Amino acid sequence: LEAVKALPPPITTIPSTHRNVHLHGRWDENVGSWWAGTGIKLNVVNLHNLYINLGEYTTQPFAPAAVSIDGGPYFTANLSAGDNVIPL
C-alpha cells in the first residue's frame, strides 16, 4: 500500500460584493473605509481556513480587528496589508 497525502481544500475567494458578505459602517465605492467601527459579517458553513486580504492603504503597522467565530467570544486579530490568516 502506498500512503496518499490528503489534498488541502481548495481556496475560494469571496469578493466583498458577494451576497453572503454584509458590510456595515461607512464604505466608499471602492469597498474601502477610513472610519473606525466599519466592519464585515461573513456567513459561511464548513469553514476550514479564513484569510483576509487588506489593501495597500491599511493602517500601519496593523489594523486591529475584532473577530468572533460561530458566535464565540471576540478576540483581536492584528491585520496588516496583504494576506492575513485568521485562526479558527
C-alpha positions in Angstrom: 0.0 0.0 0.0 1.1 3.5 -0.8 0.3 6.3 1.6 -1.8 9.0 -0.1 -1.4 12.6 1.1 -4.7 14.4 1.6 -5.0 17.4 -0.6 -5.8 20.7 1.2 -9.3 22.1 0.5 -9.4 24.5 -2.5 -9.2 28.2 -1.7 -12.3 30.1 -2.6 -12.1 33.8 -3.0 -15.3 35.6 -1.8 -15.5 39.1 -3.2 -16.8 41.9 -0.9 -19.8 42.1 -3.3 -20.9 38.5 -2.6 -24.4 38.1 -1.1 -23.0 36.4 2.0 -20.8 39.3 2.8 -22.5 42.1 4.8 -20.7 45.4 5.1 -21.7 47.8 7.9 -20.4 51.2 8.8 -19.1 53.7 6.2 -17.7 52.3 3.0 -16.8 54.1 -0.2 -17.4 53.0 -3.8 -14.0 51.1 -3.8 -15.1 49.0 -0.8 -12.6 50.8 1.3 -13.3 52.6 4.6 -11.4 55.1 6.6 -13.8 55.1 9.6 -13.5 53.3 12.9 -16.3 50.8 13.6 -16.6 49.8 10.0 -16.9 46.0 9.6 -18.0 43.0 7.7 -20.0 39.9 8.5 -19.4 36.7 6.6 -22.0 33.9 6.6 -20.4 30.5 5.6 -20.7 26.9 6.7 -17.9 24.3 6.9 -15.2 26.9 7.0 -11.8 25.4 7.4 -9.5 28.4 6.9 -10.0 32.1 6.7 -7.7 34.6 5.0 -8.4 38.3 4.8 -6.6 40.4 2.2 -6.3 44.1 3.1 -5.2 46.8 0.6 -2.1 48.8 0.5 -3.6 51.8 2.4 -4.3 49.7 5.6 -3.2 51.4 8.8 0.4 50.7 9.5 1.9 48.6 11.1 -1.5 46.9 11.5 -5.3 47.4 11.9 -6.8 45.7 14.9 -10.0 43.8 14.1 -12.5 42.2 16.5 -13.3 38.6 15.3 -15.9 36.2 16.6 -16.2 32.7 15.1 -19.6 30.8 15.4 -20.9 33.3 17.9 -18.0 32.7 20.3 -16.2 35.4 22.3 -14.4 38.2 20.4 -10.7 38.3 20.0 -8.4 40.8 18.4 -6.7 40.0 15.2 -4.0 42.5 14.1 -4.3 42.6 10.4 -1.8 44.2 8.0 -1.7 45.0 4.3 -1.8 41.8 2.2 -2.9 38.3 3.2 -3.8 37.6 6.8 -4.6 34.3 8.4 -7.5 34.3 10.9 -7.2 31.4 13.4 -10.4 29.3 13.6 
